[in-house]
Amino acid sequence: MLPLQQAIPIDPQQYIPPLVSAVTTVVLFVVAFALIYQLGKYFMTQAVESSLEYRDFDRTLIDLAVS
């Protein structure tokens, strides 16, 4: 008589390195994305503001475009 299910030993230790790797990748992606986003936002805001000031736009329109 054969058993319906055979016990397969599951070793939780085998899942730890891939899990740590995945979490590390996600954290690095989020940090890199946030840093690049903030730097891009800062430089684009400065570029838009200076170019509109150079073209003598009204200050209200410049503030609206920058915000």
C-alpha positions as CSV (number, residue, x, y, z in Angstrom):
1,M,0.0,0.0,0.0
2,L,1.4,3.4,-1.0
3,P,0.8,6.5,1.0
4,L,-1.3,9.2,-0.8
5,Q,1.2,11.9,0.1
6,Q,4.8,11.6,0.9
7,A,6.4,14.0,3.3
8,I,8.7,16.4,1.6
9,P,11.1,18.0,4.1
10,I,10.9,21.8,3.8
11,D,13.9,23.7,4.9
12,P,13.1,27.4,5.7
13,Q,16.8,28.3,5.6
14,Q,16.9,27.8,1.9
15,Y,14.5,30.8,1.4
16,I,16.4,33.3,3.5
17,P,19.2,34.3,1.1
18,P,16.8,34.9,-1.9
19,L,14.4,36.8,0.4
20,V,17.2,39.0,1.7
21,S,18.4,39.6,-1.9
22,A,14.9,40.6,-3.0
23,V,14.3,42.9,-0.1
24,T,17.7,44.5,-0.6
25,T,17.0,45.1,-4.3
26,V,13.6,46.6,-3.5
27,V,15.1,49.0,-0.9
28,L,17.9,50.1,-3.2
29,F,15.4,50.7,-6.0
30,V,13.2,52.8,-3.8
31,V,16.1,54.8,-2.4
32,A,17.6,55.4,-5.9
33,F,14.2,56.3,-7.3
34,A,13.5,58.8,-4.5
35,L,17.0,60.4,-4.8
36,I,16.8,60.7,-8.6
37,Y,13.2,62.1,-8.4
38,Q,14.2,64.8,-5.8
39,L,17.3,65.8,-7.8
40,G,15.4,65.9,-11.1
41,K,12.6,67.9,-9.5
42,Y,15.0,70.4,-8.0
43,F,17.0,71.0,-11.2
44,M,13.9,71.1,-13.5
45,T,12.2,73.6,-11.1
46,Q,15.3,75.8,-11.2
47,A,15.6,75.5,-15.0
48,V,11.9,76.4,-15.6
49,E,12.1,79.3,-13.2
50,S,15.3,80.8,-14.6
51,S,14.1,80.4,-18.2
52,L,10.8,82.1,-17.5
53,E,12.5,84.9,-15.6
54,Y,14.9,85.3,-18.6
55,R,11.9,85.7,-20.9
56,D,10.3,88.3,-18.6
57,F,7.2,86.4,-17.7
58,D,4.9,87.7,-14.9
59,R,6.0,86.5,-11.5
60,T,2.5,85.0,-10.9
61,L,2.9,82.8,-13.9
62,I,6.4,81.8,-12.9
63,D,5.2,80.8,-9.5
64,L,2.3,78.8,-11.0
65,A,4.7,77.0,-13.4
66,V,7.2,76.2,-10.6
67,S,4.5,74.9,-8.2
